Amino acid sequence: MAEADMAHVLVFPVPAQGHLNSFLHFSTGLLRAGLHVTFLHTDHNLRRLGAAAREAAAASPRLRFLSIPDGLPDDDPRAVDGLPRLVQALSTTGAAAYRDLLASLRRRGSAANDEFPPVTCVVADGIMPFAWDIAEELGVPAIAYRTVSACSVLAYLSVPRLVERGELPFPNGGGDLDEPVRGVPGMESFLRRRDLPIQFRSLTDTYQDPLLKAVVAATVDSCRARALMLNTTASLEGPSLAHLAEEMRDVFAIGPLHAMSPAPAVATSLWRHDDGCTAWLDGQAERSVVYISLGSLTVISYKQFTEFLHGLVATGYPFLWVLRPDMLGASQDAALQEALSALGEGRGLVVPWAPQRDVLRHRAVGSFLTHSGWNSTIEGVVEGVPMVCWPFFADQQINSRFVGAVWRNGLDMKDVCERGVVEKTVREAMESDEVRSSARALAEQVQRDITDGGSSAMEFKRLVGFIRELSS
Ligand code: UDX
């Protein structure tokens, strides 16, 4: 085997949809560069993915999927309010299984290891510090990969400083949410309380929310990893990346990875794509459709659903709406019926899950109403589609601020869910030349970043060299 082929990376994402997609695109890049990849799933997800994962592995002889238990009972919903439980269970039960597996994979000749060289490097999700600590204890160098924006990582990293400056916790219930926040470097002129993760608003002690506490701690801990990798580009987030580089051992901005990777996200899709979307879009006029998707974790109330529905219908534009089966809890069936009857013949389509990448690049799509998850944000950026942002939690609040106030490729509807505002904001996103031309310019810039000689393409090469060096 040639020396370069001996580099074998074990990638270990948080077992949630956005993270899985991002890690798959990264893995595809590594495979293209000639490295071996072991993609570590949880037993639960690997069962759920079934044939799609098997087919993806069969198509690439240097890729395999292995799994460990996540430590939760099988019937646990693992949805948004289960996320802290999942991360906690992974860092205990899951960590023990991961340690045993990695110990065996770094030796030659174990049963799971026959076809592959020993694991030489771990790339672990940046919110699971135990994964890189265990790897280093076993003598395997480890890199942290945060699947979110650089600006959000910088905001989490700045939390101790915000506490020191008295900017956190906010006064009761958040106080005036338009109050500026000055303690995140480079964002002094536009960041407000409402642009920080929503969990901050109700805290009397900044660290009382378990998920937030874990994310802040993991961000601070990433300074210990050999490097921090981010699915972003210098042209989108140069200033935030420069500040992060002062704190981390090394930083690689290598995104948007999905745009460099031909891998169909179906290999990591936990829901089945509705195949009718593209055919339906084919029958619509150019840039006439509003695409609505709030990602894999957002849940909404029946009231919010109704406001969205009425606002959308009032715009007069046809729409394609992803209503995940677990999105509205007990109101799901009623909501679906209501949406279907409001749509009328040919006016729109409601699906449980869409092939988002194909949808966003379709000529019929004129705007994207999104929760501003990082994958969705960069997918929208790459296709130059104007966005209406309605962030739900975590990094989404700050991502949407960047869309509305920094990149100006969309409008930030944060914290408001009223039919009149939905109608007005969607109309503006569909009709504003200014927003559309910013979205186009941004897409062109990002395209330059990922093509040969562009900043992300060069950073990816540097990262592969770094991994090979760590592996030798
Ligand atoms: C959340 C965070 O907000 C995100 O920033 C973080 O990186 C992971 O956790 P999520 O709700 O999953 O993410 O949103 P997002 O990051 O946008 O990822 C959703 C993914 O699912 C995207 O890649 C999107 O293309 C895909 N998707 C979504 C579909 O393929 N079909 C759909 O119908 C909806």
Boltz pocket constraint, residues with backbone or C-beta under 6 A from the ligand:
constraints:
  - pocket:
      binder: B
      contacts: [[A, 16], [A, 17], [A, 18], [A, 19], [A, 21], [A, 147], [A, 148], [A, 149], [A, 265], [A, 269], [A, 293], [A, 294], [A, 295], [A, 296], [A, 297], [A, 298], [A, 322], [A, 352], [A, 353], [A, 354], [A, 355], [A, 356], [A, 357], [A, 372], [A, 373], [A, 374], [A, 375], [A, 376], [A, 377], [A, 379], [A, 393], [A, 394], [A, 395], [A, 396]]
      max_distance: 6.0
